[in-house]
Structure formats: structure tokens, C-alpha cells
Amino acid sequence: MDTKALVTWLIIGVVAGFLASFVVGGGGLIRYLVTGLIGSVVGGYLAQHFNVKLGLGNEMLEQIIVAAAGAIIVVIVAGIIF
């Protein structure tokens, strides 16, 4: 993985975690990052599995939305389990 891809992935994770915090609460840069990165994996898997296409025309925006949705799911499930 090259540096540009890694930085892009981290930015998407932080933004997705930040957006998810508006819905489910929480805060802090580290929590945003961890929640967003895990959410991007979960959201990407679910979007691919259910063949979800947003069609917004901006790939980065679509990835952020999918990652934020995944982060929300992760935080809700973690809240139920713990």
C-alpha cells in the first residue's frame, strides 16, 4: 500500500467516524479513526454484499457515506454487546 492510499484511507476513516459520532455519540480523534476504519470495512462489505450503488458521481464521497453507515452499525452493535 502506498503512502497516498494510506493517507486517503485514514482521512476517510476519521471523517466517517466523525459523522457517525453525530448519530450515536462519542468523540475524540482516536475513536473517530478506529470507528471509521472498522466501519469502512463493515460498510464496504455490506454495500458489496447487497449490491448497493449510491451513484453520486464522487467516489470519495460515496466511500465516506458507506464508511459512516458502517461505523454507525459497528457502534450500535458494540453498544448492544457491551
N, C-alpha and C positions, 0 to 999 in steps of 0.2 A: 504494500500500500504506500503510495507516495504521500508526500507532505501535504499537498493541496487537497487530496481526497480526505486525509485525516482531519485537517482543519475544517473542511466543509462538514464532515460528519459530526464533529464536536459542536460546531455552530448550530447545526440543525437540532442536535440533542438539547443544547441549552435553551434555544428558542421554544422547542416543543415542551420541555419541562416547565418553562416559564408560563406558557399558555395553559398547560394542564393545571398549574397551581391556581389559576383563576377559578377553575371549575371545582377542584377538590381540596384546595387549600395547601398550605405548606409554603416553604420558602428557603432561600439560601442557594447560592451558586452551585455548590456540590450536589445538593438534592435535585436541582433543575437538571444538571448534567446527567446524573445517574438515572433519574426517572425518564428523561428524554431519550437517552441511548437505549435503555431497555424497552421503552415504549416504541422506538423506531423499529426494533426487531419484531416486536409483537404486532404492531400496526402493519408493518410490511408483509409479515406472514399472513395476517388475516385478510388484507387487501388482495394479495395474490390468490389466496385460497378461495375467496368469494368472488374473484374476478371484478373487483371494484376499480373503475376508471373515473377519475374526477373530471378530466378534460378541461382544466383551467388554462392550459396553454403555457404555464410556467412550471417547469419540473421541480424547481427548488420549493416553490410554494406548495405544490402537491405533496412533496416529501415531508414538509413541516406539518401539514394538516394531518397526514396519515400518522406521523410520529406522535403528534399531540393526542390524537384519538387513542393510539396505543398506550401512551403514558397515562391517560385518564383510566383506561381499563386496568392497567397494572396497579395503579394506586388504589382503585376501588377493590380489586381482588385482594391486594395485600391488606387493606383495612378489614376486610371480611375475615381473612385467615388469622391475622394477628390482632 
